[in-house]
């Protein structure tokens, strides 16, 4: 007779694990949490070695099996031709995503473009993780220039925890 049962609606305000809040099994691919930061400040470097930009996110994964999807976006600029600008997402010294993002050719023109980088990381932990944006340049000055044009947006750094 269950085929004759009317449709029902289940409404809840909170789903919590029987013993602890972090024990509810979520379907693979579900977004568990999203953490983000943004900035409208210009950040520059003349360093030929990776240096911190000051843009970072701390996230504590709810499940040790999760993957973290890291996304970064900003307008970038090189002050001189024949130079290359590098931007990375790092967890400690581990590069999660990025690399050479902009090369300003030998024509003498200066170039600005939007830089979008991403990467996946499996920290295999439920301890707090720190992800940061670093940058370096082969020569001259490299800039992150959010909001430098009327149609630009702020610099954005987002991390999504994805259930596996």
N, C-alpha and C positions, 0 to 999 in steps of 0.2 A: 503493500500500500504506500510506500514512500514515493512512488511515482505520482500519486494524487495529492501530495503535500503542496500547499501554496508556497510561493516565493517568499523568502524572508530577508530581512535586512539586519545586518549586525553592525551596530554603531558603538565605537569605543573612543575614549579620549587618550588612553595610554595602553601600549602593549609592553609588558614587562616579563622578563624571564621568571620562571618559577622560583629559582633560588637567588639569582642576581640579574640586574638589568641588562648585562651584556651577553646573555645566553640565548637570546631569541635567534633562531636560525633564519637568516634572510636568503632569498633566492640569489643564485649567482648572477652577478651583473648589477645588483641593487646598489644605489648610492647610499652609503651609510652616514656620511657627513661631508660637509663642504666648509673649508676654511679659506678666507681670502684676505688680501690686503691690496691697497692701491695708493698711488702717490702722484701728485702733480709737480713734484720737485725735479729740477734738472740735476742729473748726476753725471760726473765726468771722470775720466781717468787718462793719465799719460803713462801708466804703468805697462810694462811689457810682460809682467807676471800677473796671474789672477789676483784680484783684490775684491773684497766685499763691497757691494753697493749700498749696504745698509737695509736692503729689502730682504726680509726673511719671514718665514712662517713656522710656528711650532704647532704640531698636530700629534695627538695621542690616538693611535689606531685603536678601535674598539675590538678588533679581531686580529690575531696574529697571522691569519691566512689572507688578509686583505691585500690588495694592490692599491698603491697611491698613484693617482694620475695628476701630474704636476704640469701646469700651464702658465706661461709667461708671455706678456705682450707689452711692447713699448715702441715708440718712434725712436730711431737711433740715427746718429750722424757722425761723420768723420770730417775733421777740419782740414785735411790735406789729401791730395791725390796719392795714389800708389801705396795706400795703407789698408790694413785689414783689421776689423773689429771682431772680437770674440765675446760671446755671452754664454754663460752656463748656469744651469740649475744644479746645485750640489747638496748632498747629504753628507756632512763631514767633508772628507776629501774625495768622495765618490761622485763622479759626474753622472747625473741622471739624464740630462738632455742639454742640447745646445751645441756650441762649437763656433766655427767661423760663420758669422751672420751677415757681414757686409764687407765687400771689397770695393774700394774706391779706385777705379782704373787710372791709367796714366794720362788721360786727356786733360787733366788740370781742373776738371769739374769737381765740385764737392757734392756728396750724395747723402740724402736722408731717406729712410724708408721705415716701414713698420716691421718690427722683428717679432715673430711668433715662434716660440719654442715650447716643446713639451717632452715629457718622458714618463715612463712607468717605473715604479720602485716597489719592491716587496721587502719591507724591513723585517718581516718575520718576528714581530715584536708587538707588544701592547704598551711599550714604554714610549714616552714622549720623544718625537723625532723633530729635528730642526732642518729645514730646507732653506737655502739662501741663493741669491742671485749674485754671481761674480762676473767681472769683466776685465778685459785687457785689450791692448791695442799694439799693433806692430810698430807704430810710430805716430807722431803728432798727438792729437787729442780725440778720444772717442766720447760721445755724449749719448745719454738717454735723455730724450727731450719730449716728455709727455706734454700735451697741451701747448705745443709750440706753434701750432697752426689752428685757425678757427675750427677746422673739422676734426682735429685730433681728440683723442680720449686720454684719460689718465693712464699711467702705467698700471698694469694689473698682474697680480700673481695669485693663482688659485690652486688649491689642492683638493681633490675629491677622493674619498676613501670608497673603494669599490669592493663589494663582497665577491668572494671566489667560490 
